Amino acid sequence: MHIILWTGVFNYQVLHRAIGAYQIAWWMRKHGYQCQVIDFIHYMSTEELLEYTEKFINKDTICIGASSTFWATDAKKGTSGSNISDKITKVILALRAKYPKLKFVLGGHNADFVSDENYRLFDAAIIGDAEDSFLKLVNDWKDNRPQFHAVTRGGTPFINAVPNSQFNIAELDHRFIDNDCILEGEALPIEISRGCIFKCAFCQYPHIGKTKFDYLRKFELIGEELEYNYSKWKTTNYYIVDDTFNDSDYNMTNCSIIVDQLDVNVYYSSYLRADLLSRNPDHISLLKNSGLFSCHFGIESFHPEASRLVGKGWCGKEAKDFLPKLKAQWQDIIVRATFIIGIPPETKNDIIETLTWLKESQSVDSWRFHCLNISPGQRTMNSDFDRNFEQYGFHYDFDKKQWKTPYFDAKTANEFAKELNLF
């Protein structure tokens, strides 16, 4: 096996695969490399991860890629973070000792947060869309070409992946294969497009502020993937991984047409913007009729000023009026929402009021609170909060790596989020 990829659970509440490692595996297979994804590594012991990895190491093995996006210190309890676990560290050190020519690559969304000490475990780290960068890196290693990288962290080459030029999302014809170990009838991830047309002030994701038609797959290729998955594994359930699935009428209409043309009924879950549904009420029935069975809204806050600060003013003004009406139309569709603690000038009492409304209105089936993340100078993909924290009313302690406002600081916000998530 040329390449081995480690990845983990996407969500500790509902176990399903994250698409990133499989997308990279598909891309590398198209370029002649054998790839094996080892998934759900959070549920393996050190001995198990080492044993399963060694099954695929041979004289042709070039590297092991580790996705940091969903690292967790205890997946069963849902605690997550960017620190490399002792288990992964031990396995890397054991494999380095036994296979000195083996390379290790760090990737995924949390790779920006890793300490210099942890970077030293790896031969390279890639941030951003990794298709082109990873392919070049592996080609260089395979052909023993020298590595030249201007940026290093902890002495490790750090690659800020520029927008892909060779990989094109429009032509994405992704396929899972037999050695991905897909179960019959398993719900699978699928990518319709990349990026988001919005630019929320807290968002650290790439491709924000795109146009509605950037990074969009050809719809016939989406239909072919759906047909393939049903023929191979009888899969009819999906979770769409797009940042904002309902970002345009064009997307909604064409995806509905593709689904209608299939010989089987497809059901899916996706991230949606509630304000867009409010402005495009015809999409409410369109989504329901095309197979939507659950959705996630990033509400962030019901506080008018806090909502306006992050760029979601609608949530603070109209969300509480709209969500009950939506739920009345979507009685059987599960609605989930997330909120951010720490956006000024929202107070603890304001958030308690939000929790009370959620319980009493029964418009949202489940919810979760998260602590605001601000990381000035630490990330390659910075949010507007990261870049201009002072303008937004934040003080940042660079020694402690913590933000603070008159209402919360990073520690109290995190503790309060944990407390509220127990309800």
Summary of the structure (lengths in Angstrom):
residues: 423
radius of gyration: 21.9
end to end distance: 46.2
largest distance: 63.2
contacts: 1336
relative contact order: 0.08
helix: 38%
strand: 20%
